Amino acid sequence: MIKIDYMSLHKYGKGIGIGLPRIYIEDNELTSGDHIDIFRSNVDGKDVLILVPKKNNGNGNLPLSDNNPVSLQV
């Protein structure tokens, strides 16, 4: 596991939000409206989130998947 940034949480409506590090956005060519699958796991005894980008298929739709537990718009 490689630490790439340190972020602060911000109030976002009734919830809490966090920005994505620019290097992650650029490396994964993410743009507004793209989706990210969010997984929860345990690494070295720590509760972690795993973010997996899901790119649109060119016509504005996400590819169909049976394994899509949670999606978050960026």
N, C-alpha and C positions, 0 to 999 in steps of 0.2 A: 504494500500500500504506500502510495506516494502523496504527501501533503502538497497541494498546489496553491492554496490560498487560505486566508482567515477572513470570515465574513461575520457581520452582525445581523441579527434578526430585526425585522421591521414590522410594525403593525400594518396589516393589509386588510382593510374592511373589518370583519369580525375575527379574522384569523391572524396568522403570522406568516410573513414571506421572507424569502432570501433570494438574492441575485445569484446568477451563475457566473463563475470566473470567466473572464474574456478568453483565456487560453482554451477552456473547455468548449466554449461557443465556437471559436474559430476552428479548432481541431475537428469538430463534428459538423461544421458548416451549418449551424443552427440559425434559423431566422424566426421572427415572430410568427406564431401560428403553428410551428412544428410541435410535436408531442414528445413527451419523455415518459417511459415506463419507470415507475419507482418501486424498488424492491427493498425489503427490510431483511437484514442478516446480522450475523455476529462474527466479528473479526477480532482475533486476539482478545476475546472477552469483552469487547466493546459493541454496543448496539449501533449499527451503521445503516445508512441508506445507500443503495446502489442505483445510479441513474443510467438508463439505457435509452439513447435517442432513437425515435421512430421517425424516419423521414417520410414525407408525403410521396406518393407514387407519380407525381407530375400533373395530376388533374385535380389536386386539392384534397384527395381522399387518402386515408391511411390504408396500407395493405391490411387485408383481413387476417386475423390471428385468433386462435383459440386460447392463447397464453398471453392475455393482456389484462393483468390484475388491476392496474391503476394507471390513468394517463393524466398528465398535467400539461396545460398549455404554457409555453414559454413566452 
